[in-house]
Amino acid sequence: MGTVFEQALEIVFKHEGVLSDDVLDKGGLTKYGISSRAYPDVDIRALTKEQAGDIYYRDYWRSSKAHLISSPEVATLVFDIAVNSGVRNSGYMVQRAILAHGTSISLDGLVGRNTLAEINNIGNRLLPTLISERVGFYKRIVARSPSQKRFLKGWLRRAYSFA
């Protein structure tokens, strides 16, 4: 695990609580951002920070292709979005942000060769549009499910922390 990942992981851990069992959180019991819904075979209460980091590296850092992004800032943001919203949603947000820069790209949520090339071509100029996509994503969640409004302020604070 490289230093960019380690720095990104520390940012994720700052946003994720230690242990939470909020009845309105659709993830259920959660520790370090790892939820029982996503990981039903993991003993969430006994989960260590190191184990959470291993899960993040394997299932979010590598799966979101953050390790192939040349800008550490963009890689960290993509990783954080994948952690908070899912790898596929992260891919869609990245692709919509790329489209906002006037580049033609397939909108399929998969970060492949073409998407990576555009991410690395646009570089840090992608940050504001990607943050905007993320904010829109959160607002759509609340519009579809008003019970989630109680989380919106924290989600927006997290999104804007990358500005």
Sequence and secondary structure as in RCSB ss.txt:
>XXXX:A:sequence
MGTVFEQALEIVFKHEGVLSDDVLDKGGLTKYGISSRAYPDVDIRALTKEQAGDIYYRDYWRSSKAHLISSPEVA
TLVFDIAVNSGVRNSGYMVQRAILAHGTSISLDGLVGRNTLAEINNIGNRLLPTLISERVGFYKRIVARSPSQKR
FLKGWLRRAYSFA
>XXXX:A:secstr
  HHHHHHHHHHHHHS SEE  TT TT SEETTEETTT TTS GGG  HHHHHHHHIIIIITTTTGGG S HHHH
HHHHHHHHHH HHHHHHHHHHHHHHTT     SS   HHHHHHHHHHGGGHHHHHHHHHHHHHHHHHHH GGGHH
HHHHHHHHHHTT 
